[in-house]
Amino acid sequence: LSCRHYSRRGVCVPTCRFAQGETREFAQGGECFECHPECERMEGNVTCNGSGADTCTRCAHYRDGPHCV
């Protein structure tokens, strides 16, 4: 399967949910993946840039070193 833009769980989509939607995502290799649950959902801004708790733009609760907890 090859998508023109992005793929979310095997379904082609025009974009990932970077800055809007209930669940925020990041893209890696043309795939949309959900941000870590400890990342605070940012309105109109990117919530994370990877899957780990250390890739959040801002933490939903607390930060312990580089990780949101």
C-alpha positions, 0 to 999 in steps of 0.5 A: 500500500502506498499513499499519496500523503499519509497512512493511518493504520493502513488507511490513506489520509490527507493529513495527520492530526497534528494540531486538531482533533481529539487524538493528536498525532505525529508523522514518521515515514508517511505514517500517522502515530498517536502522541504519548498519553502524557502529552498535553493536547495543544490547540493549533500547535504540534503536541509531540514529535515522537511516540515517547513521553520525552517528545511532548511539546508540553506535559499534561501533568508533570515533567520528570527530567525529559519525560512527562509523567 
